Amino acid sequence: MINKEGAVRVRKKIAAGVYLNTIPTKKFKTTRMVITFISKPKTTRQVASRALLTNYLEMSNEKFETQIEISKELSKMYGAGLGTGVSKKGNYSVTTFSLSYVESKYLKNTKDLLNQAQDFLKTIIFQPMFKSPLRDEVFERQKNNIITYLESMRDDKQAYAQKKLRELYFESEIQAASALGKLEDFKKLTLADLMKSHEEMINSERVEILVAGNIDEQAVYTSFKELGFKNRLEEYSLDDVIFSQKLSDVKFEDELQAGLLQSKLNLAYKLPVEFRGANHYAALVFNSLFGGSAQSLLFTEVREKNSLAYYANSSFDPFREYLMVQTGIDGKNKDKVIAIIEEQLRKIQAGEFSDELLEQNKMNLINLYISRLDSQVALIARAQTDIMFDSTVQANDWVKKIKEVTKEDIKEVAQLVKLQAVYYLGAKEE
C-alpha cells in the first residue's frame, strides 16, 4: 500500500479485528499515534454515551485522577499532545484517541518516547476511573459540560439551522443526530452507560492503530502487540460504510423566533455518488462550482451579484450522499433566494458556466489538497479513510483525476442532485 506522500503503509494483524498500520516518514518532527475504534451504533443513546466516554477518559483515569496530573505527565514527554474525539463515517461511528510527541533526535539526552507514549495511551484507554471515589463527581462534571455546550448551540443560529435541516432530511434518527448525539439522551445517561460503552469498545469493536513518523516499525509492532487487545468474536467487514436513503417528497419546515437579526435558509439534496467511484471526482468539482468555494455560483450570484445573502455556500458528505446549501439572509428575500439557488443548479445541469470558472475551481481543489499533504494529522485521516474503504489513491492520481473532470462530467453529476428538504428560520414579529 502506498499513501499519498509516497511512503509505504504497512498493515499487520495484532489480534482478530485489531490492526496496526505504520507509516514511516521523515517528513515530520513528531510521531503521531492514533487508536481508533469503529462501531455501528444502534441507538442515539449509544452515540451520546460514547461521546461522553471519550471526554471522561481524556480528563481522568485510575493513575491520573485529575486534569492537572494528566498535563504533568504530558509535560514529561516534552509537551506531548493528547486528543480524543468521535466522528461519523456514513453508517459507522469512529472513536479516536491520539497522541503526538517530538522525535527523540530533536531532544537533548532523551531516548525514544515510543514506549512512554504508548504506556500513557494504554492508561487513558484501559484504566478508566470507574472505581475511584471521585468517579461520580467527574462523571457529572463532564456530563454537564456537554449538556451546557449542546444547549448553547441553540444560540448559534447557523449550527441550529444545520441541526434542524439534518432532522428534517434524515429518516434515520442516528444520522439526524450530530456525532455527539442528542441533548435529551445526555440528560438520561448514567455511569453504568459509560461502563457498558467502555466494555464494548475495549472488547468488541474493530480497532485500527495508526502510527506515523520516523519510526522503527518492528519496535512499534512489539510495543502495540503488548497493549492487551483481545480477539474480537466478530470482525466488522466495513463493506457498508455509505449511508443511503430513498428519495422522498420534498419536506419543508418554517420556524420563527423572536429577536432574530438574520434569517437562515438551508436546503438538503441527495447526491448518490459512489465514494472514489466513476463520478466521485466530478462530484467534488461540482460542489466547489456550486457553492463550495469563493469562485462558486452561489457565492458570486446569490451573495455578490444580487446581494441577497450574508453568506451562501454548499458542502458535500459523500459518506451519506448528503449535499447541503446554507445561507444567511434577510427574511423578506426568502423566495428570491430559493429561486436563485435553484437557478444556479439548473445552470450547472445545462452546462451554462465558463471553462475558465471550471478550471479555477479545479485548481482551488488541487491547491487545497496539496497544502494538506504537509499535515501529519491529514496524513493519518486519509489513511483512516483508505482503511475503511480498502483503497488508496496517491496524490498524483488524485490531482490527475480532478484535472480530467470535464463539463460533461459536471452536468452528469448535477443531474443526480435532487432536492429533499428546505428549512427556514425567520424572525417572529413582536
C-alpha positions as CSV (number, residue, x, y, z in Angstrom):
1,M,0.0,0.0,0.0
2,I,1.3,3.5,-0.9
3,N,0.0,6.5,0.9
4,K,-0.3,10.0,-0.6
5,E,3.2,11.0,0.4
6,G,4.8,8.0,-1.3
7,A,5.7,6.2,2.0
8,V,4.6,2.6,2.5
9,R,1.8,2.0,4.9
10,V,2.5,-1.4,6.5
11,R,-0.5,-3.2,7.9
12,K,-0.2,-6.0,10.5
13,K,-2.7,-8.0,12.5
14,I,-2.3,-7.8,16.2
15,A,-5.4,-9.8,17.1
16,A,-8.7,-10.7,15.4
17,G,-10.3,-7.4,14.4
18,V,-7.2,-5.4,15.7
19,Y,-4.7,-4.0,13.2
20,L,-1.6,-1.9,13.3
21,N,-0.8,0.5,10.4
22,T,2.7,2.0,10.4
23,I,3.6,4.9,8.1
24,P,7.3,5.5,8.3
25,T,8.2,9.0,7.1
26,K,11.0,11.6,7.9
27,K,8.8,14.5,6.9
28,F,7.7,15.5,10.4
29,K,9.5,16.3,13.6
30,T,6.8,14.5,15.6
31,T,5.5,11.0,15.8
32,R,1.7,10.7,15.9
33,M,-0.1,7.6,17.2
34,V,-3.8,7.2,16.8
35,I,-6.0,4.4,18.1
36,T,-9.5,4.2,16.5
37,F,-12.5,2.1,17.5
38,I,-15.0,1.5,14.8
39,S,-18.6,0.6,15.6
40,K,-22.1,0.7,14.2
41,P,-24.4,2.3,16.9
42,K,-28.0,1.1,17.1
43,T,-29.4,4.0,19.2
44,T,-28.7,7.7,19.7
45,R,-28.2,6.9,23.4
46,Q,-25.2,4.7,22.4
47,V,-23.9,7.6,20.4
48,A,-24.2,10.0,23.3
49,S,-22.7,7.5,25.8
50,R,-19.6,7.1,23.6
51,A,-19.1,10.9,23.2
52,L,-19.3,11.3,27.0
53,L,-17.0,8.4,27.5
54,T,-14.2,9.9,25.4
55,N,-14.4,13.1,27.4
56,Y,-14.4,11.1,30.7
57,L,-11.3,9.1,29.6
58,E,-9.5,12.2,28.5
59,M,-10.0,14.0,31.8
60,S,-9.2,11.3,34.4
61,N,-8.2,7.7,34.9
62,E,-7.1,5.4,37.7
63,K,-3.5,6.6,37.5
64,F,-4.0,10.3,36.8
65,E,-7.2,11.3,38.6
66,T,-7.1,15.0,37.6
67,Q,-6.5,17.0,34.5
68,I,-3.5,18.6,36.3
69,E,-1.9,15.2,36.7
70,I,-2.5,14.3,33.0
71,S,-1.0,17.6,32.0
72,K,2.1,16.9,34.1
73,E,2.6,13.6,32.5
74,L,2.3,15.1,29.0
75,S,4.9,17.7,30.1
76,K,7.3,14.8,31.0
77,M,7.0,13.8,27.3
78,Y,8.2,17.3,26.3
79,G,4.7,18.8,25.7
80,A,3.1,15.8,24.0
81,G,-0.4,16.4,22.8
82,L,-3.4,14.2,23.7
83,G,-6.7,14.3,21.8
84,T,-9.9,12.3,21.8
85,G,-13.0,12.5,19.7
86,V,-15.9,10.9,18.0
87,S,-16.9,11.3,14.3
88,K,-19.2,9.8,11.7
89,K,-18.3,7.9,8.6
90,G,-21.6,7.0,7.0
91,N,-23.1,4.1,8.9
92,Y,-20.2,3.9,11.3
93,S,-19.0,5.8,14.4
94,V,-15.3,6.3,14.9
95,T,-13.9,6.9,18.3
96,T,-10.3,8.3,18.3
97,F,-7.5,8.6,20.8
98,S,-4.4,10.3,19.6
99,L,-1.0,11.3,21.0
100,S,1.7,13.3,19.3
101,Y,5.2,13.6,20.7
102,V,8.5,15.1,19.5
103,E,11.0,12.8,17.8
104,S,13.9,12.0,20.1
105,K,16.7,13.4,17.9
106,Y,15.3,16.9,18.5
107,L,15.6,16.4,22.3
108,K,18.8,16.5,24.4
109,N,19.8,13.4,26.3
110,T,16.5,11.7,25.7
111,K,15.7,8.2,24.5
112,D,12.8,7.4,22.1
113,L,9.5,8.3,23.8
114,L,7.6,5.4,22.0
115,N,7.1,3.2,25.0
116,Q,6.4,6.0,27.4
117,A,3.8,7.4,24.9
118,Q,2.2,4.0,24.3
119,D,2.0,3.3,28.1
120,F,0.3,6.7,28.6
121,L,-2.3,5.9,25.9
122,K,-2.8,2.5,27.4
123,T,-3.6,4.1,30.7
124,I,-6.0,6.6,29.2
125,I,-7.9,3.8,27.3
126,F,-7.7,0.8,29.5
127,Q,-7.8,2.3,33.1
128,P,-10.9,4.4,33.4
129,M,-11.8,6.0,36.7
130,F,-14.7,3.6,37.4
131,K,-13.6,2.6,41.0
132,S,-12.3,5.8,42.4
133,P,-14.4,7.8,45.0
134,L,-14.1,10.7,42.5
135,R,-15.8,8.9,39.7
136,D,-19.3,10.3,40.2
137,E,-18.0,13.8,40.6
138,V,-16.0,13.6,37.3
139,F,-18.9,11.9,35.5
140,E,-21.4,14.6,36.5
141,R,-19.0,17.4,35.6
142,Q,-18.3,16.1,32.1
143,K,-21.9,15.3,31.5
144,N,-23.0,18.8,32.5
145,N,-20.2,20.3,30.3
146,I,-21.6,18.6,27.2
147,I,-25.2,19.4,28.1
148,T,-24.2,23.1,28.5
149,Y,-22.4,23.0,25.2
150,L,-25.4,21.4,23.4
151,E,-27.9,23.8,25.0
152,S,-25.7,26.7,23.9
153,M,-26.0,25.5,20.3
154,R,-29.5,27.0,20.1
155,D,-27.9,30.4,20.4
156,D,-25.6,29.6,17.4
157,K,-28.3,30.0,14.8
158,Q,-26.1,28.7,11.9
159,A,-25.4,25.5,13.8
160,Y,-29.0,25.3,15.0
161,A,-30.3,25.5,11.4
162,Q,-27.9,22.8,10.3
163,K,-29.2,20.6,13.1
164,K,-32.8,21.2,12.1
165,L,-32.1,20.5,8.5
166,R,-30.5,17.1,9.3
167,E,-33.5,16.2,11.4
168,L,-35.8,17.2,8.5
169,Y,-33.8,15.3,5.9
170,F,-32.7,12.1,7.5
171,E,-35.2,9.4,8.2
172,S,-32.6,7.6,10.5
173,E,-32.6,9.1,14.0
174,I,-28.9,8.2,14.3
175,Q,-28.0,10.0,11.1
176,A,-30.1,13.0,12.1
177,A,-28.2,13.4,15.3
178,S,-24.7,15.0,15.5
179,A,-21.6,12.9,16.1
180,L,-22.1,13.8,19.8
181,G,-25.6,12.6,20.0
182,K,-28.8,14.2,21.2
183,L,-29.2,16.5,24.2
184,E,-32.2,14.6,25.7
185,D,-30.0,11.4,25.7
186,F,-27.2,13.1,27.6
187,K,-29.6,14.1,30.3
188,K,-30.6,10.4,30.9
189,L,-27.0,9.0,30.9
190,T,-25.7,7.2,33.9
191,L,-22.2,6.0,34.8
192,A,-23.5,2.5,34.0
193,D,-24.0,3.6,30.4
194,L,-20.3,4.7,30.2
195,M,-19.1,1.4,31.7
196,K,-21.1,-0.6,29.2
197,S,-19.8,1.6,26.3
198,H,-16.3,1.2,27.5
199,E,-16.6,-2.6,27.7
200,E,-18.0,-2.8,24.2
201,M,-15.2,-0.5,22.9
202,I,-12.4,-2.5,24.5
203,N,-13.6,-6.0,23.8
204,S,-15.8,-6.0,20.7
205,E,-15.2,-3.1,18.3
206,R,-12.9,-3.1,15.3
207,V,-9.6,-1.4,16.2
208,E,-7.3,0.4,13.8
209,I,-4.0,1.7,15.2
210,L,-2.0,4.2,13.1
211,V,1.5,5.4,13.8
212,A,3.2,7.9,11.5
213,G,6.7,9.4,11.9
214,N,10.4,8.5,11.8
215,I,9.8,5.1,13.5
216,D,11.2,1.7,14.0
217,E,8.4,-0.4,12.6
218,Q,9.4,-3.6,14.5
219,A,9.6,-1.7,17.8
220,V,6.2,-0.1,17.2
221,Y,4.7,-3.5,16.4
222,T,6.3,-5.1,19.5
223,S,5.1,-2.3,21.7
224,F,1.5,-2.3,20.5
225,K,1.3,-6.1,20.4
226,E,1.6,-5.9,24.2
227,L,-1.2,-3.4,24.6
228,G,-3.6,-6.0,25.6
229,F,-6.3,-6.1,22.9
230,K,-8.2,-9.4,22.8
231,N,-9.5,-11.2,19.7
232,R,-12.9,-9.9,18.5
233,L,-15.6,-12.6,18.2
234,E,-16.9,-10.9,15.1
235,E,-15.0,-8.6,12.7
236,Y,-16.7,-5.6,11.0
237,S,-16.3,-6.1,7.3
238,L,-16.8,-2.3,6.6
239,D,-18.5,-3.1,3.3
240,D,-21.5,-0.9,4.1
241,V,-19.9,2.4,5.1
242,I,-22.1,4.5,2.9
243,F,-25.5,5.5,4.3
244,S,-28.2,5.9,1.7
245,Q,-31.9,6.6,1.9
246,K,-34.6,6.5,-0.7
247,L,-35.8,9.7,-2.4
248,S,-38.9,11.2,-0.9
249,D,-41.2,14.2,-1.5
250,V,-39.6,17.5,-0.6
251,K,-40.1,18.3,3.1
252,F,-40.5,21.9,4.3
253,E,-40.3,23.5,7.7
254,D,-40.5,27.1,8.7
255,E,-39.7,28.2,12.3
256,L,-40.0,31.7,13.7
257,Q,-38.0,33.0,16.7
258,A,-38.2,36.4,18.4
259,G,-35.2,38.7,18.2
260,L,-33.6,37.1,15.2
261,L,-31.4,39.5,13.3
262,Q,-30.5,37.3,10.4
263,S,-32.7,34.6,8.9
264,K,-31.3,31.1,7.9
265,L,-32.4,29.3,4.8
266,N,-30.9,25.8,4.4
267,L,-31.6,23.2,1.7
268,A,-30.7,19.5,1.6
269,Y,-30.2,17.5,-1.5
270,K,-29.5,13.8,-2.2
271,L,-26.4,13.3,-4.3
272,P,-25.9,9.5,-4.9
273,V,-22.3,9.2,-6.0
274,E,-20.1,6.2,-5.1
275,F,-17.1,7.2,-3.0
276,R,-14.0,7.0,-5.2
277,G,-16.2,5.7,-8.0
278,A,-16.6,6.9,-11.5
279,N,-18.4,10.2,-10.6
280,H,-16.6,10.9,-7.3
281,Y,-14.1,13.5,-8.6
282,A,-16.7,15.2,-10.7
283,A,-18.9,15.5,-7.6
284,L,-16.1,17.2,-5.8
285,V,-15.7,19.7,-8.6
286,F,-19.4,20.1,-8.9
287,N,-19.7,21.0,-5.2
288,S,-16.9,23.6,-5.5
289,L,-18.5,25.1,-8.5
290,F,-22.0,25.1,-6.9
291,G,-21.2,26.6,-3.6
292,G,-18.1,25.1,-2.1
293,S,-15.6,28.0,-2.8
294,A,-15.3,31.7,-3.2
295,Q,-15.4,31.1,-7.0
296,S,-18.7,29.2,-6.8
297,L,-22.0,30.3,-8.4
298,L,-23.8,30.6,-5.1
299,F,-21.2,32.9,-3.7
300,T,-20.9,35.1,-6.8
301,E,-24.6,35.1,-7.8
302,V,-26.5,35.0,-4.5
303,R,-24.1,36.9,-2.3
304,E,-22.0,39.2,-4.5
305,K,-24.0,40.0,-7.6
306,N,-27.6,40.1,-6.2
307,S,-26.7,40.9,-2.6
308,L,-29.3,38.6,-1.3
309,A,-27.3,36.7,1.4
310,Y,-24.8,37.4,4.1
311,Y,-23.3,34.1,3.2
312,A,-24.2,31.3,0.8
313,N,-22.3,28.0,0.4
314,S,-22.6,24.3,-0.1
315,S,-20.9,21.2,1.4
316,F,-21.0,17.6,0.4
317,D,-20.8,14.5,2.6
318,P,-20.1,11.6,0.2
319,F,-20.4,9.0,3.1
320,R,-24.1,9.9,3.4
321,E,-24.9,11.2,-0.1
322,Y,-25.8,14.5,1.5
323,L,-25.4,17.9,-0.2
324,M,-26.3,20.9,2.0
325,V,-26.7,24.5,1.0
326,Q,-26.8,27.0,3.8
327,T,-27.5,30.8,3.6
328,G,-27.9,33.7,5.9
329,I,-30.5,36.1,4.5
330,D,-33.0,38.9,5.1
331,G,-36.3,37.0,5.6
332,K,-38.1,39.1,3.0
333,N,-35.9,37.7,0.3
334,K,-36.6,34.0,1.1
335,D,-38.4,33.2,-2.1
336,K,-35.9,35.0,-4.3
337,V,-33.0,33.2,-2.7
338,I,-34.6,29.8,-3.2
339,A,-35.3,30.7,-6.9
340,I,-31.7,31.8,-7.4
341,I,-30.2,28.8,-5.8
342,E,-32.3,26.5,-8.0
343,E,-31.3,28.6,-11.0
344,Q,-27.6,28.0,-10.3
345,L,-28.2,24.3,-10.1
346,R,-30.1,24.4,-13.4
347,K,-27.2,26.3,-15.0
348,I,-24.7,23.7,-14.0
349,Q,-27.1,20.9,-15.2
350,A,-27.2,22.7,-18.5
351,G,-23.5,23.3,-18.7
352,E,-24.0,27.1,-18.6
353,F,-20.7,28.0,-16.9
354,S,-17.4,29.0,-18.5
355,D,-14.4,26.8,-19.0
356,E,-12.4,29.4,-17.1
357,L,-14.6,29.1,-14.0
358,L,-14.4,25.3,-14.2
359,E,-10.6,25.4,-14.3
360,Q,-10.5,27.9,-11.4
361,N,-12.5,25.6,-9.2
362,K,-10.4,22.6,-10.2
363,M,-7.2,24.4,-9.3
364,N,-8.7,25.5,-6.0
365,L,-9.4,21.9,-5.0
366,I,-5.9,20.8,-6.1
367,N,-4.1,23.6,-4.2
368,L,-6.1,22.8,-1.1
369,Y,-5.3,19.1,-1.4
370,I,-1.6,19.7,-1.9
371,S,-1.4,22.1,1.0
372,R,-2.8,19.3,3.3
373,L,-0.1,16.9,2.3
374,D,2.2,18.7,4.7
375,S,-0.1,17.9,7.6
376,Q,0.6,14.8,9.8
377,V,-3.0,14.9,11.1
378,A,-4.3,14.9,7.5
379,L,-2.0,12.1,6.6
380,I,-3.5,9.9,9.4
381,A,-7.0,11.0,8.5
382,R,-6.5,9.9,4.8
383,A,-5.0,6.6,6.0
384,Q,-8.1,6.0,8.1
385,T,-10.4,6.6,5.1
386,D,-8.2,4.3,3.0
387,I,-8.6,1.6,5.6
388,M,-12.4,1.9,5.8
389,F,-12.8,1.7,2.0
390,D,-9.9,-0.7,1.4
391,S,-8.5,1.5,-1.3
392,T,-5.7,4.0,-1.7
393,V,-5.3,7.0,-4.1
394,Q,-1.9,8.5,-4.5
395,A,-1.5,12.3,-4.6
396,N,-0.6,12.5,-8.3
397,D,-3.5,10.2,-9.2
398,W,-5.9,12.4,-7.2
399,V,-4.7,15.5,-8.9
400,K,-4.9,13.8,-12.3
401,K,-8.5,12.7,-11.8
402,I,-9.5,16.2,-10.8
403,K,-7.8,17.7,-13.8
404,E,-9.6,15.2,-16.1
405,V,-13.1,16.2,-15.0
406,T,-15.0,17.7,-17.9
407,K,-18.0,20.0,-18.3
408,E,-20.0,16.9,-19.4
409,D,-19.0,15.1,-16.2
410,I,-20.2,18.0,-14.1
411,K,-23.5,18.1,-16.0
412,E,-24.0,14.4,-15.4
413,V,-23.4,14.7,-11.7
414,A,-25.6,17.7,-11.4
415,Q,-28.5,15.8,-12.9
416,L,-28.3,13.4,-10.0
417,V,-28.9,16.2,-7.4
418,K,-32.4,16.0,-6.0
419,L,-33.9,18.5,-3.5
420,Q,-35.2,16.7,-0.4
421,A,-35.6,19.3,2.4
422,V,-35.9,23.0,3.0
423,Y,-35.6,24.5,6.4
424,Y,-36.2,28.2,7.1
425,L,-35.5,30.0,10.4
426,G,-37.0,33.5,10.4
427,A,-37.8,36.4,12.7
428,K,-41.0,36.5,14.6
429,E,-42.8,39.8,14.6
430,E,-43.0,41.3,18.0
